[in-house]
């Protein structure tokens, strides 16, 4: 058969080469990588939401609950007659200006369930805390540092000489910080002793101890602050706070 001009032009300008077919295995690998990437993104979002919940939303819920419980305590104080003191809902309020956390309701016990309500708790075990009105002893408290109200978040801002005030229905107890321990074992219960010798004190007195987790966002160790009672003031009809809180 005779060749035409069209045939000769095709010989001079051949068409594009045929595209080689992909190996089936490569497609499956690419799909698997894409699915894995999507799973990582989803896991990252879930983790971010968990962090927001733990460090922000639990604070919101705890602050609401602590405010509700605190209002109830003050209501009970107003209703109780002279000499009667019902402490089942809380024994009073802690005020620490250098922590910038307002008033903190103090209740019995240091269980997670108790502290998750955004309050501080006094120890009942392994060492039994003294009460502020006791003639001698160590009023020992704990609270969360992160999440669930984070009432002791700024404990590292406290310095020697800072005031710590505890308010009951009838009395203001004014303490002054004299020592801190930035890190100790969470199993070190000696810091809660009636005479906290690790703080440098050797004789019985009226002490207060604040404890919380450290470093921030962990619970590996404990941060300790010690104070000693300077004086007490009777609560007047207007509940005028001592000068350290004005």
C-alpha positions as a Markdown table, in Angstrom:
| # | Residue | x | y | z |
|---|---|---|---|---|
| 1 | Unk | 0.0 | 0.0 | 0.0 |
| 2 | Unk | 1.4 | 3.4 | -0.9 |
| 3 | Unk | 2.3 | 5.7 | 2.0 |
| 4 | Unk | 0.5 | 9.0 | 2.1 |
| 5 | Unk | 1.7 | 12.5 | 3.2 |
| 6 | Unk | -0.2 | 12.1 | 6.4 |
| 7 | Unk | 1.7 | 8.9 | 7.2 |
| 8 | Unk | 5.0 | 10.6 | 6.7 |
| 9 | Unk | 4.0 | 13.5 | 9.0 |
| 10 | Unk | 3.1 | 11.1 | 11.8 |
| 11 | Unk | 6.5 | 9.4 | 11.4 |
| 12 | Unk | 8.3 | 12.8 | 11.8 |
| 13 | Unk | 6.1 | 13.8 | 14.8 |
| 14 | Unk | 5.2 | 10.7 | 16.8 |
| 15 | Unk | 2.6 | 11.1 | 19.6 |
| 16 | Unk | 3.4 | 11.1 | 23.4 |
| 17 | Unk | 4.7 | 7.9 | 24.8 |
| 18 | Unk | 2.3 | 5.7 | 26.6 |
| 19 | Unk | 2.0 | 6.4 | 30.4 |
| 20 | Unk | 3.4 | 3.4 | 32.4 |
| 21 | Unk | 0.9 | 1.9 | 34.7 |
| 22 | Unk | 1.5 | 2.4 | 38.5 |
| 23 | Unk | 2.4 | -0.5 | 40.7 |
| 24 | Unk | -0.7 | -1.6 | 42.7 |
| 25 | Unk | 1.4 | -1.6 | 46.0 |
| 26 | Unk | 2.2 | 2.1 | 45.8 |
| 27 | Unk | -1.4 | 3.1 | 45.8 |
| 28 | Unk | -2.1 | 1.1 | 48.9 |
| 29 | Unk | 0.9 | 2.6 | 50.7 |
| 30 | Unk | -0.2 | 6.2 | 49.8 |
| 31 | Unk | -3.8 | 5.5 | 51.0 |
| 32 | Unk | -2.4 | 4.0 | 54.3 |
| 33 | Unk | -0.2 | 7.1 | 54.9 |
| 34 | Unk | -3.2 | 9.4 | 54.2 |
| 35 | Unk | -5.4 | 7.5 | 56.7 |
| 36 | Unk | -2.6 | 7.5 | 59.3 |
| 37 | Unk | -2.2 | 11.2 | 58.9 |
| 38 | Unk | -5.9 | 11.8 | 59.4 |
| 39 | Unk | -5.8 | 9.7 | 62.6 |
| 40 | Unk | -2.9 | 11.7 | 63.9 |
| 41 | Unk | -4.8 | 15.0 | 63.3 |
| 42 | Unk | -7.9 | 13.5 | 65.0 |
| 43 | Unk | -5.8 | 12.4 | 68.0 |
| 44 | Unk | -4.2 | 15.8 | 68.2 |
| 45 | Unk | -7.6 | 17.5 | 68.3 |
| 46 | Unk | -8.8 | 15.1 | 71.0 |
| 47 | Unk | -5.7 | 15.8 | 73.0 |
| 48 | Unk | -6.1 | 19.6 | 72.6 |
| 49 | Unk | -9.7 | 19.3 | 73.8 |
| 50 | Unk | -8.7 | 17.3 | 76.8 |
| 51 | Unk | -6.1 | 19.9 | 77.7 |
| 52 | Unk | -8.7 | 22.7 | 77.4 |
| 53 | Unk | -11.0 | 20.6 | 79.6 |
| 54 | Unk | -8.4 | 19.8 | 82.2 |
| 55 | Unk | -6.8 | 23.2 | 82.5 |
| 56 | Unk | -9.7 | 25.6 | 81.8 |
| 57 | Unk | -13.2 | 24.1 | 81.9 |
| 58 | Unk | -12.6 | 22.2 | 85.2 |
| 59 | Unk | -11.5 | 25.6 | 86.7 |
| 60 | Unk | -14.8 | 27.1 | 85.6 |
| 61 | Unk | -16.9 | 24.3 | 87.1 |
| 62 | Unk | -14.8 | 24.2 | 90.3 |
| 63 | Unk | -15.0 | 28.0 | 90.8 |
| 64 | Unk | -18.8 | 27.8 | 90.5 |
| 65 | Unk | -19.0 | 25.0 | 93.0 |
| 66 | Unk | -16.6 | 26.7 | 95.5 |
| 67 | Unk | -18.6 | 29.9 | 95.3 |
| 68 | Unk | -21.8 | 28.0 | 95.9 |
| 69 | Unk | -20.4 | 26.2 | 98.9 |
| 70 | Unk | -18.7 | 29.3 | 100.3 |
| 71 | Unk | -22.0 | 31.2 | 100.2 |
| 72 | Unk | -23.7 | 28.4 | 102.0 |
| 73 | Unk | -21.0 | 28.5 | 104.8 |
| 74 | Unk | -21.5 | 32.2 | 105.3 |
| 75 | Unk | -25.2 | 31.8 | 105.3 |
| 76 | Unk | -24.8 | 29.2 | 108.1 |
| 77 | Unk | -22.6 | 31.5 | 110.0 |
| 78 | Unk | -25.3 | 34.2 | 109.9 |
| 79 | Unk | -27.9 | 31.7 | 111.2 |
| 80 | Unk | -25.9 | 30.1 | 114.0 |
| 81 | Unk | -26.3 | 31.4 | 117.5 |
| 82 | Unk | -23.5 | 32.4 | 119.8 |
| 83 | Unk | -21.3 | 29.5 | 120.8 |
| 84 | Unk | -22.6 | 27.2 | 118.1 |
| 85 | Unk | -20.3 | 26.4 | 115.2 |
| 86 | Unk | -21.3 | 23.9 | 112.5 |
| 87 | Unk | -18.2 | 23.0 | 110.4 |
| 88 | Unk | -19.5 | 20.1 | 108.3 |
| 89 | Unk | -19.6 | 22.3 | 105.2 |
| 90 | Unk | -16.3 | 24.1 | 105.8 |
| 91 | Unk | -14.4 | 25.6 | 108.7 |
| 92 | Unk | -13.5 | 29.0 | 107.2 |
| 93 | Unk | -11.7 | 30.9 | 104.4 |
| 94 | Unk | -8.0 | 31.2 | 103.5 |
| 95 | Unk | -6.8 | 34.5 | 102.2 |
| 96 | Unk | -3.3 | 34.7 | 100.7 |
| 97 | Unk | -2.8 | 38.1 | 98.9 |
| 98 | Unk | 0.5 | 37.0 | 97.2 |
| 99 | Unk | -1.3 | 34.2 | 95.5 |
| 100 | Unk | -4.0 | 36.5 | 94.0 |
| 101 | Unk | -6.7 | 33.9 | 94.4 |
| 102 | Unk | -9.3 | 35.6 | 96.5 |
| 103 | Unk | -10.8 | 33.7 | 99.4 |
| 104 | Unk | -10.5 | 29.9 | 99.4 |
| 105 | Unk | -13.0 | 27.8 | 101.3 |
| 106 | Unk | -11.3 | 25.2 | 103.6 |
| 107 | Unk | -13.0 | 21.9 | 104.2 |
| 108 | Unk | -12.2 | 18.6 | 105.9 |
| 109 | Unk | -10.0 | 16.2 | 104.1 |
| 110 | Unk | -7.6 | 16.2 | 101.1 |
| 111 | Unk | -9.2 | 13.6 | 98.9 |
| 112 | Unk | -9.4 | 14.2 | 95.2 |
| 113 | Unk | -13.1 | 14.4 | 95.4 |
| 114 | Unk | -13.0 | 17.2 | 98.0 |
| 115 | Unk | -10.2 | 19.2 | 96.3 |
| 116 | Unk | -11.9 | 19.0 | 92.9 |
| 117 | Unk | -14.6 | 21.3 | 94.1 |
| 118 | Unk | -12.1 | 24.2 | 94.0 |
| 119 | Unk | -11.5 | 24.3 | 97.8 |
| 120 | Unk | -8.5 | 23.6 | 100.1 |
| 121 | Unk | -8.6 | 20.8 | 102.5 |
| 122 | Unk | -7.0 | 20.2 | 105.9 |
| 123 | Unk | -5.2 | 16.9 | 106.4 |
| 124 | Unk | -6.9 | 14.1 | 108.4 |
| 125 | Unk | -4.3 | 11.4 | 107.3 |
| 126 | Unk | -1.5 | 10.4 | 107.2 |
| 127 | Unk | -1.0 | 13.2 | 109.7 |
| 128 | Unk | -3.9 | 14.8 | 111.5 |
| 129 | Unk | -3.9 | 18.6 | 111.2 |
| 130 | Unk | -4.3 | 20.9 | 114.1 |
| 131 | Unk | -7.0 | 23.5 | 113.9 |
| 132 | Unk | -6.2 | 27.3 | 113.9 |
| 133 | Unk | -7.9 | 27.7 | 117.3 |
| 134 | Unk | -5.8 | 25.0 | 118.9 |
| 135 | Unk | -3.2 | 26.3 | 121.4 |
| 136 | Unk | -0.4 | 24.4 | 119.6 |
| 137 | Unk | 0.1 | 22.5 | 116.4 |
| 138 | Unk | 0.3 | 22.7 | 112.6 |
| 139 | Unk | -2.7 | 23.7 | 110.6 |
| 140 | Unk | -1.8 | 21.8 | 107.4 |
| 141 | Unk | -3.7 | 22.4 | 104.1 |
| 142 | Unk | -3.6 | 21.2 | 100.5 |
| 143 | Unk | -5.1 | 22.3 | 97.2 |
| 144 | Unk | -4.7 | 21.8 | 93.5 |
| 145 | Unk | -2.1 | 23.7 | 91.6 |
| 146 | Unk | -3.6 | 23.1 | 88.1 |
| 147 | Unk | -7.2 | 22.4 | 87.1 |
| 148 | Unk | -10.2 | 22.1 | 89.4 |
| 149 | Unk | -9.9 | 25.7 | 90.7 |
| 150 | Unk | -6.0 | 25.6 | 90.9 |
| 151 | Unk | -6.3 | 27.5 | 94.2 |
| 152 | Unk | -2.5 | 27.1 | 94.9 |
| 153 | Unk | -1.3 | 27.7 | 91.4 |
| 154 | Unk | 0.7 | 30.8 | 92.4 |
| 155 | Unk | 2.2 | 29.3 | 95.5 |
| 156 | Unk | 5.7 | 29.9 | 94.1 |
| 157 | Unk | 5.0 | 33.7 | 94.3 |
| 158 | Unk | 4.9 | 33.6 | 98.1 |
| 159 | Unk | 7.9 | 35.0 | 99.9 |
| 160 | Unk | 9.2 | 35.2 | 103.5 |
| 161 | Unk | 7.2 | 37.8 | 105.4 |
| 162 | Unk | 4.0 | 37.5 | 103.3 |
| 163 | Unk | 0.8 | 37.4 | 105.3 |
| 164 | Unk | -1.5 | 34.4 | 105.3 |
| 165 | Unk | -4.9 | 35.0 | 106.9 |
| 166 | Unk | -7.5 | 32.4 | 107.9 |
| 167 | Unk | -11.0 | 33.6 | 108.6 |
| 168 | Unk | -13.5 | 31.8 | 110.8 |
| 169 | Unk | -16.9 | 32.9 | 111.9 |
| 170 | Unk | -15.6 | 34.7 | 114.9 |
| 171 | Unk | -11.8 | 35.1 | 114.5 |
| 172 | Unk | -9.2 | 36.3 | 112.0 |
| 173 | Unk | -5.9 | 34.3 | 112.3 |
| 174 | Unk | -3.0 | 36.2 | 110.9 |
| 175 | Unk | 0.1 | 34.2 | 110.0 |
| 176 | Unk | 3.4 | 35.3 | 108.5 |
| 177 | Unk | 5.4 | 33.1 | 106.0 |
| 178 | Unk | 8.9 | 32.3 | 107.4 |
| 179 | Unk | 10.1 | 29.4 | 105.2 |
| 180 | Unk | 9.4 | 27.6 | 101.8 |
| 181 | Unk | 10.5 | 24.3 | 100.4 |
| 182 | Unk | 10.2 | 24.5 | 96.6 |
| 183 | Unk | 10.5 | 20.7 | 96.1 |
| 184 | Unk | 10.2 | 17.6 | 98.3 |
| 185 | Unk | 9.0 | 14.0 | 97.9 |
| 186 | Unk | 5.2 | 13.6 | 97.8 |
| 187 | Unk | 5.8 | 10.9 | 100.4 |
| 188 | Unk | 7.5 | 13.3 | 102.9 |
| 189 | Unk | 4.9 | 13.7 | 105.6 |
| 190 | Unk | 7.4 | 15.2 | 108.1 |
| 191 | Unk | 6.6 | 18.7 | 106.6 |
| 192 | Unk | 3.2 | 18.3 | 108.3 |
| 193 | Unk | 4.5 | 17.5 | 111.7 |
| 194 | Unk | 3.2 | 19.5 | 114.7 |
| 195 | Unk | 6.7 | 21.0 | 114.9 |
| 196 | Unk | 7.8 | 21.2 | 111.3 |
| 197 | Unk | 11.6 | 20.7 | 111.9 |
| 198 | Unk | 12.4 | 20.9 | 108.1 |
| 199 | Unk | 11.2 | 24.5 | 108.3 |
| 200 | Unk | 13.8 | 25.3 | 110.9 |
| 201 | Unk | 11.4 | 25.4 | 113.9 |
| 202 | Unk | 12.3 | 23.3 | 116.9 |
| 203 | Unk | 9.7 | 24.2 | 119.5 |
| 204 | Unk | 5.9 | 23.8 | 119.6 |
| 205 | Unk | 4.0 | 26.8 | 118.2 |
| 206 | Unk | 1.0 | 27.6 | 116.1 |
| 207 | Unk | 2.0 | 27.0 | 112.5 |
| 208 | Unk | 0.3 | 26.8 | 109.1 |
| 209 | Unk | 1.5 | 24.7 | 106.2 |
| 210 | Unk | 0.4 | 25.0 | 102.6 |
| 211 | Unk | 1.2 | 22.1 | 100.2 |
| 212 | Unk | 0.6 | 21.4 | 96.5 |
| 213 | Unk | 2.0 | 19.6 | 93.5 |
| 214 | Unk | 5.1 | 20.7 | 91.7 |
| 215 | Unk | 6.4 | 21.2 | 89.0 |
| 216 | Unk | 3.5 | 22.9 | 87.3 |
| 217 | Unk | 1.2 | 20.5 | 85.4 |
| 218 | Unk | 2.7 | 17.5 | 87.2 |
| 219 | Unk | 2.3 | 15.7 | 90.5 |
| 220 | Unk | 5.8 | 14.3 | 90.9 |
| 221 | Unk | 6.8 | 16.4 | 94.0 |
| 222 | Unk | 5.4 | 18.8 | 96.5 |
| 223 | Unk | 5.9 | 22.5 | 97.1 |
| 224 | Unk | 5.7 | 23.6 | 100.8 |
| 225 | Unk | 5.1 | 26.9 | 102.5 |
| 226 | Unk | 5.3 | 27.4 | 106.2 |
| 227 | Unk | 3.9 | 30.3 | 108.3 |
| 228 | Unk | 3.6 | 31.1 | 112.0 |
| 229 | Unk | 0.8 | 32.7 | 113.8 |
| 230 | Unk | 1.4 | 36.4 | 114.6 |
| 231 | Unk | -1.9 | 37.4 | 116.2 |
| 232 | Unk | -5.6 | 36.9 | 116.2 |
| 233 | Unk | -8.4 | 39.5 | 115.8 |
| 234 | Unk | -12.0 | 39.2 | 116.7 |
| 235 | Unk | -14.5 | 39.5 | 113.8 |
| 236 | Unk | -16.6 | 42.6 | 114.2 |
| 237 | Unk | -20.2 | 43.2 | 113.1 |
| 238 | Unk | -19.0 | 44.4 | 109.6 |
| 239 | Unk | -16.5 | 41.6 | 109.2 |
| 240 | Unk | -13.8 | 44.2 | 108.7 |
| 241 | Unk | -10.7 | 42.3 | 107.5 |
| 242 | Unk | -7.3 | 42.8 | 109.2 |
| 243 | Unk | -5.0 | 45.4 | 107.6 |
| 244 | Unk | -3.1 | 42.7 | 105.7 |
| 245 | Unk | -6.1 | 42.2 | 103.5 |
| 246 | Unk | -7.2 | 45.8 | 103.0 |
